[in-house]
C-alpha cells in the first residue's frame, strides 16, 4: 500500500508515467465466480448499489427490481452461500400498486450494529421524494426522516463519521432540475440538519469520510462544467477541490477512495481523451491529476468508484452498453496499466455499485442482470485472482489524543479483528461493525501508533495517538 501511495502521490505531482502496454501472461484474467443468482422469486431480483461486509463475513445488499410494482428488499448472503431476506418494501394498494421506496446507495452497517438506508421514492413523487431508515438484523424498521420537496430525494447512501453521526446528500429542491444539492447530518435519534448547500450543481455519489474527519463528495455535469470534487467539514465549511473541464473528466458519479492520508482517487463516467471516462487523483488541498483515460479497448464509462485491494492495485467496473459490452471489472496497476475482465450473461452483467474485498481475498460486487436463472435477475459475483486475504485497513481515528480510559473510534476495515494496541500496549475493544472499532486507551500506553490485527496480519496507523493525562 505504501509503494502504491508513493507512486500515486508522484502521479499527482505529474511524475507518473502511464503505460499503454497490455499486461503480461501472468496477469491473465481469473474466473468470475457467481456467489448467488437471483431468481425473481422469494430472493427478488436486480441487486443494486454494491455490498457491505459485516462481522462474521456475511454480505448485506439490496435489490430494486425495474418494475416499480415489485418489492425492493434488503438481504444477507451468508458465507456458505445461503441468502436470507431481511426486509421487503411495502407495496401501495391499488390503483397505484407501486413500492414506496428503493435504496439510493449502499447499505451502511454502522458502529451500533444496525443498518441505515437512504431510500428514494420509487415513482418519482416530488411530494414524497424519499426517506432515511434504520434496520436491525431481524428486519425491524424505523423511519428516521422523511424528505420534503424542498430537500429533494437522497443521492447515494449514508456514511458514518467519527462523531457517530450519519451524513449524506440530498438532491435539493426545484424538481426535476435539483440544482442545489444539500449535505446533511442525521443523528441516531433522527434529527436532520442541513450543513452545506452546493449551489448550481447536480448531486452525485455517496460521500467519503476522510482520515481528517471531513466529508468528500462529487457533483455531476451541469452543462457549464463536468462536475466537481468538494470537501465539507461536519460543521459545514465547504471547499471546492476541483472543477472538471470535460477533457480531464466529466460526471464523477461514484464516491472517492482515500488510498493514503489526504490522497483520493475516483472515476468519471465521461470525459477524458476519448470521452469514455477517466481515473483521477486529487489531494485534500486540491491538487489534481488525471491518471488514465478509457479508450474502449478494455471497457468504457466507469460505473463504480475504486477499491484499493490487498495486492496494491485498484479495482472498479465499467458500464454495460447494448451491442458494445456487457460491462467489465478492471484492474488498474501501480504502473498505470489497465486490465479488464469481461462480464457475461452467465456471470451477470451491468455491474453496479462499488466493489469490496471480502474476507477470503475475492473482489465482490453485484450485477443488475444475468445469472443462471431463467429470470436473468442479476448476481452477486466474485473476481477470484488469488489475492492475499486483506489485513486490517486503518483510515483514521478520533479523538487524536487522550489518557487511559479514553474511548477512541477507529475507522477502516476490520473483519475478523483480534487485537488492538496503542504503541504496543494491548487495549480492550469492541467491534459491532466491520468498519468501526471502539477501543479504550490502556494504562501504560505512550504516544505512538495504533495497530489492529486479524488473522491476515497487522496494520499500523499512519499517525500517532498522543497520550495525555488519565480521565
C-alpha positions in Angstrom: 0.0 0.0 0.0 2.8 2.4 0.8 4.5 1.7 -2.5 1.3 2.4 -4.4 0.6 5.6 -2.3 4.1 6.8 -3.1 3.5 6.4 -6.8 0.1 7.9 -6.8 1.5 10.9 -4.9 4.1 11.1 -7.6 1.3 11.0 -10.2 -0.5 13.8 -8.6 2.8 15.8 -8.9 2.9 15.0 -12.6 5.7 12.4 -12.3 3.8 9.2 -13.0 4.3 7.7 -16.4 1.1 5.9 -17.7 1.9 2.9 -19.8 -0.5 1.7 -22.5 1.0 -1.8 -22.9 -1.2 -4.8 -22.1 -0.4 -6.9 -19.0 1.7 -10.0 -19.5 0.6 -13.6 -19.3 0.9 -13.6 -15.5 -1.9 -11.1 -15.4 -4.4 -13.1 -17.4 -8.0 -12.9 -16.1 -9.1 -15.3 -13.4 -12.7 -16.7 -13.4 -15.6 -14.6 -12.3 -17.4 -16.8 -9.8 -21.2 -16.4 -9.2 -22.0 -16.5 -5.5 -25.8 -16.1 -6.0 -28.1 -15.9 -9.0 -31.3 -14.0 -8.2 -34.4 -15.9 -9.4 -37.1 -13.2 -9.3 -38.9 -15.3 -6.7 -38.5 -15.1 -2.9 -35.0 -13.7 -3.3 -36.2 -10.9 -5.5 -34.0 -9.7 -8.4 -31.8 -6.9 -9.7 -29.3 -6.2 -6.9 -28.1 -2.6 -6.7 -25.5 -0.3 -5.2 -22.9 -2.8 -4.1 -22.4 -4.8 -0.9 -21.4 -4.3 2.7 -19.5 -7.0 4.6 -20.4 -7.4 8.3 -18.8 -9.1 11.3 -19.0 -12.8 10.6 -18.3 -12.5 6.9 -21.9 -12.1 5.6 -22.6 -9.7 2.8 -25.5 -7.2 3.1 -27.1 -5.8 0.0 -30.4 -4.5 -1.6 -32.5 -5.3 -4.6 -34.6 -2.8 -6.6 -36.5 -4.5 -9.5 -37.0 -2.4 -12.6 -40.8 -2.8 -12.2 -42.0 -0.3 -9.5 -44.8 -2.8 -8.8 -42.2 -5.3 -7.4 -40.9 -5.0 -3.9 -37.4 -3.9 -3.1 -35.5 -5.9 -0.4 -32.6 -5.9 1.9 -30.8 -9.3 2.0 -28.0 -11.1 3.8 -25.8 -13.5 1.8 -24.1 -15.8 4.3 -20.6 -17.2 3.9 -21.8 -20.6 3.0 -24.0 -19.2 0.1 -27.5 -19.2 1.5 -29.5 -15.9 1.2 -31.8 -14.5 3.8 -34.3 -11.7 3.1 -34.1 -9.1 5.9 -36.8 -6.8 4.8 -39.3 -6.4 2.0 -40.6 -3.0 1.0 -44.3 -2.2 1.3 -46.4 -2.1 -1.8 -49.1 0.6 -2.0 -52.6 -0.6 -2.6 -54.4 -0.2 -5.9 -54.7 1.7 -8.1 -51.0 2.6 -8.0 -49.7 -0.7 -6.7 -46.2 0.6 -6.5 -43.5 0.1 -3.9 -42.8 3.1 -1.8 -39.0 3.4 -1.9 -35.9 1.8 -3.2 -32.3 2.2 -1.9 -30.4 5.1 -3.5 -27.0 3.9 -2.2 -25.1 1.2 -0.4 -26.5 -0.1 2.9 -24.5 1.4 5.8 -23.5 -1.1 8.6 -23.0 1.4 11.4 -21.0 1.1 14.6 -24.1 0.3 16.6 -24.6 -2.9 14.7 -27.7 -1.6 12.8 -28.2 -0.9 9.1 -29.1 2.6 7.7 -30.5 3.1 4.2 -31.4 6.2 2.2 -34.4 5.4 0.1 -35.8 7.3 -2.9 -39.4 7.4 -4.0 -40.0 4.6 -6.5 -42.4 6.5 -8.6 -40.6 9.8 -8.6 -43.2 11.5 -6.4 -41.8 15.0 -5.8 -44.2 15.5 -2.8 -42.6 12.5 -1.0 -39.2 12.2 -2.5 -37.7 9.7 -0.1 -36.7 8.7 3.4 -33.9 7.6 5.8 -34.5 4.4 7.7 -32.8 2.2 10.3 -33.0 -1.6 10.3 -31.8 -4.3 12.7 -30.6 -7.7 11.5 -34.1 -9.1 12.1 -35.6 -6.6 9.7 -37.3 -4.3 12.3 -37.5 -0.9 10.5 -37.6 2.6 12.0 -38.2 5.7 9.8 -35.8 8.4 10.9 -36.5 11.2 8.4 -39.0 11.9 5.5 -37.5 14.1 2.8 -39.5 17.2 1.9 -39.9 18.7 -1.6 -37.6 21.5 -0.5 -34.9 18.9 0.4 -35.4 16.7 -2.7 -34.6 12.9 -2.9 -31.5 11.4 -1.4 -28.4 11.0 -3.7 -26.3 8.0 -2.8 -26.2 6.3 0.6 -25.2 7.3 4.1 -21.8 7.4 5.8 -20.9 7.5 9.5 -18.3 10.0 10.7 -16.1 9.7 13.7 -18.6 11.8 15.7 -21.1 8.9 15.4 -23.5 10.9 13.3 -24.6 9.9 9.8 -24.1 12.1 6.7 -25.5 12.1 3.2 -26.5 14.3 0.3 -30.0 15.3 -0.9 -30.6 16.5 -4.4 -32.2 19.8 -3.4 -35.4 21.5 -4.5 -36.8 22.6 -7.8 -37.8 19.3 -9.5 -36.9 18.0 -11.9 -33.7 20.1 -12.0 -32.4 19.6 -8.5 -29.6 22.1 -9.0 -28.6 22.9 -5.3 -27.7 19.6 -3.5 -27.6 19.7 0.3 -25.1 17.9 2.5 -26.9 16.9 5.7 -26.3 15.4 9.2 -28.6 12.8 10.7 -28.3 11.8 14.4 -29.3 8.3 15.6 -32.4 9.9 17.1 -33.4 11.1 13.6 -32.6 14.8 14.0 -32.0 16.0 10.4 -29.8 19.1 9.9 -28.6 20.6 6.5 -25.0 21.7 6.9 -24.0 22.9 3.5 -25.6 23.8 0.1 -23.7 23.4 -3.1 -25.2 25.9 -5.5 -25.7 25.4 -9.2 -24.6 21.8 -9.2 -26.2 18.3 -9.5 -25.7 15.7 -6.8 -23.6 12.6 -7.5 -22.5 9.6 -5.5 -22.1 8.9 -1.8 -19.9 10.9 0.5 -16.5 9.6 1.7 -15.3 10.2 5.2 -11.6 11.2 5.1 -8.9 10.4 7.6 -9.2 14.1 8.8 -12.9 13.6 9.6 -14.1 15.8 6.8 -16.5 14.7 4.1 -15.5 14.4 0.5 -18.0 14.2 -2.4 -18.7 14.9 -6.1 -21.2 16.5 -8.3 -22.1 15.5 -11.9 -22.0 17.6 -15.0 -24.4 20.6 -15.2 -23.8 21.9 -18.7 -21.2 24.5 -17.9 -18.8 22.2 -16.0 -18.2 18.4 -15.9 -18.9 18.3 -12.2 -16.6 18.9 -9.3 -14.9 17.4 -6.2 -15.6 19.1 -2.9 -14.7 18.9 0.8 -17.1 19.8 3.6 -16.4 19.7 7.4 -19.0 18.3 9.8 -19.6 22.0 10.9 -20.5 22.9 7.3 -17.4 24.6 5.9 -17.3 23.9 2.2 -14.3 24.0 -0.2 -14.2 23.1 -3.9 -11.2 21.0 -4.6 -11.5 20.6 -8.4 -13.9 21.6 -11.2 -13.9 19.2 -14.2 -13.4 20.8 -17.6 -14.6 17.7 -19.7 -11.2 17.0 -21.2 -10.0 15.9 -17.7 -13.2 14.1 -16.9 -16.9 14.6 -16.6 -19.7 13.1 -14.5 -17.8 11.7 -11.4 -21.0 9.9 -10.3 -19.3 7.5 -7.8 -17.6 8.1 -4.4 -13.9 8.6 -3.8 -11.4 6.2 -2.3 -8.7 7.6 0.1 -5.7 5.5 -0.7 -3.3 7.3 1.7 -3.5 10.2 4.0 -5.2 13.0 2.1 -4.9 11.4 -1.4 -8.2 10.4 -3.0 -8.8 8.5 -6.3 -12.0 8.4 -8.3 -13.6 7.8 -11.7 -15.6 9.9 -14.1 -18.2 8.2 -16.3 -17.5 10.6 -19.3 -14.8 12.9 -20.4 -11.1 12.4 -20.9 -9.2 12.0 -24.2 -11.8 9.8 -25.8 -14.9 11.0 -23.8 -15.2 7.4 -22.4 -14.3 8.2 -18.8 -11.2 8.6 -16.6 -9.4 7.7 -13.4 -8.2 10.7 -11.5 -6.5 11.7 -8.3 -6.9 14.7 -6.0 -5.5 15.7 -2.7 -7.3 17.3 0.2 -5.5 20.5 -0.7 -7.0 20.4 -4.3 -4.0 19.2 -6.3 -5.5 17.3 -9.2 -4.0 14.8 -11.7 -5.7 12.8 -14.5 -4.3 9.2 -14.3 -6.0 7.3 -17.1 -8.4 7.9 -20.0 -10.5 4.9 -21.1 -10.3 4.2 -24.8 -12.9 1.5 -25.2 -10.5 -1.4 -25.7 -10.8 -2.7 -22.1 -14.1 -1.2 -21.2 -15.6 2.3 -21.2 -17.6 4.6 -18.9 -16.6 3.5 -15.4 -19.7 2.7 -13.4 -18.2 2.5 -9.9 -15.6 4.1 -7.7 -12.3 2.4 -6.9 -11.2 -0.3 -4.5 -7.6 -0.5 -3.2 -7.1 -4.2 -2.8 -4.6 -6.2 -0.8 -2.3 -6.6 -3.9 -1.8 -2.9 -4.0 -3.9 -2.5 -7.2 -7.1 -0.7 -7.8 -10.3 -2.3 -9.0 -13.5 -1.0 -10.5 -16.2 -1.7 -13.1 -17.3 -0.3 -16.4 -20.9 0.0 -17.7 -23.0 -2.3 -19.8 -23.6 -0.8 -23.2 -26.1 -2.5 -25.5 -24.4 -4.1 -28.6 -21.0 -2.9 -27.3 -20.2 -4.5 -23.9 -21.9 -6.3 -21.0 -19.6 -4.5 -18.7 -16.2 -5.3 -17.2 -14.3 -5.5 -14.0 -11.0 -3.7 -14.4 -7.7 -3.7 -12.6 -5.5 -0.5 -12.6 -1.9 -1.2 -11.6 0.8 0.7 -9.9 2.4 1.3 -13.3 -0.7 2.8 -14.7 -1.7 -0.2 -16.7 -5.3 -1.4 -17.1 -6.5 -5.0 -17.4 -10.2 -5.9 -17.8 -12.3 -9.0 -17.1 -15.4 -9.1 -19.3 -18.7 -9.9 -17.8 -21.1 -12.4 -19.5 -24.8 -13.3 -19.2 -23.7 -16.2 -17.0 -21.6 -14.2 -14.6 -24.1 -11.4 -14.5 -23.8 -8.1 -16.4 -24.4 -4.4 -16.0 -22.3 -4.2 -12.8 -23.4 -1.5 -10.3 -22.1 0.0 -7.1 -18.7 -0.1 -5.6 -16.7 -3.3 -5.2 -15.4 -4.6 -1.9 -12.7 -7.1 -1.0 -14.1 -10.0 1.0 -12.5 -11.7 3.9 -11.2 -14.5 1.7 -9.5 -12.0 -0.7 -12.1 -12.1 -3.5 -13.3 -8.9 -5.2 -17.0 -8.9 -4.7 -19.8 -7.0 -6.4 -23.3 -7.1 -7.9 -24.6 -7.3 -11.4 -28.0 -5.9 -12.3 -28.9 -8.6 -14.9 -27.9 -12.1 -15.9 -27.0 -15.2 -14.0 -28.0 -18.8 -14.1 -31.7 -18.4 -13.5 -34.1 -18.0 -16.5 -35.2 -14.7 -15.0 -31.7 -13.3 -15.5 -32.4 -11.5 -12.2 -28.8 -10.4 -11.5 -26.0 -11.9 -9.5 -23.6 -11.4 -6.6 -20.2 -12.3 -8.1 -16.6 -12.6 -7.0 -13.5 -11.9 -9.1 -11.1 -14.6 -7.9 -7.5 -13.7 -8.6 -5.9 -15.4 -5.7 -5.2 -12.1 -3.9 -3.9 -12.1 -0.4 -6.5 -12.1 2.3 -6.8 -8.5 3.4 -5.2 -7.4 6.7 -7.0 -4.7 8.6 -7.1 -1.2 7.0 -7.0 1.9 9.2 -8.5 5.0 7.7 -8.2 7.2 10.8 -9.2 7.6 14.4 -10.7 10.2 16.8 -10.0 11.7 19.2 -6.4 12.2 18.3 -5.2 12.3 21.9 -6.3 11.3 25.4 -5.3 9.5 28.5 -6.0 6.0 29.9 -9.7 5.3 29.7 -10.3 7.5 26.7 -12.7 5.8 24.2 -11.2 6.0 20.7 -13.2 5.4 17.5 -11.0 3.7 14.8 -12.4 3.7 11.3 -11.4 1.3 8.5 -11.9 -2.3 7.5 -11.7 -4.7 10.4 -13.3 -8.0 9.5 -12.0 -10.6 12.0 -10.1 -8.2 14.2 -8.4 -10.0 17.1 -6.3 -7.3 18.8 -5.8 -3.6 19.1 -2.7 -2.0 20.6 -1.7 1.6 21.4 2.0 1.8 20.8 2.4 -1.9 21.6 0.1 -2.0 24.6 -3.0 -4.2 24.3 -6.3 -2.4 24.5 -9.8 -3.6 25.2 -12.1 -3.1 22.2 -15.5 -3.8 20.7 -16.5 -4.1 17.0 -20.2 -4.1 16.1 -19.4 -3.2 12.5 -16.6 -4.3 10.2 -15.8 -0.6 9.6 -15.6 0.7 13.2 -13.7 -0.3 16.3 -14.3 1.3 19.7 -11.1 0.9 21.7 -10.2 2.1 25.2 -6.7 3.7 25.8 -4.9 1.3 28.2 -2.8 2.1 31.2 0.9 2.4 30.3 0.4 3.4 26.7 2.9 6.0 25.4 2.4 8.3 22.4 2.7 6.2 19.2 0.7 4.5 16.5 -2.4 2.4 16.9 -2.3 -1.1 15.4 -5.1 -3.6 14.6 -4.5 -7.3 14.0 -6.5 -10.0 12.3 -5.6 -13.5 11.0 -4.1 -11.9 7.9 -1.7 -9.5 9.5 -1.3 -6.3 11.5 -1.8 -2.8 10.2 -0.3 0.3 11.9 -1.8 3.8 11.7 0.0 6.4 9.7 -0.4 8.9 12.6 0.5 8.7 16.3 -2.1 8.7 19.0 -1.0 11.3 21.6 -1.3 10.1 25.1 -2.1 12.6 27.9 -3.5 12.7 31.4 -5.8 9.9 32.6 -9.5 10.6 32.5 
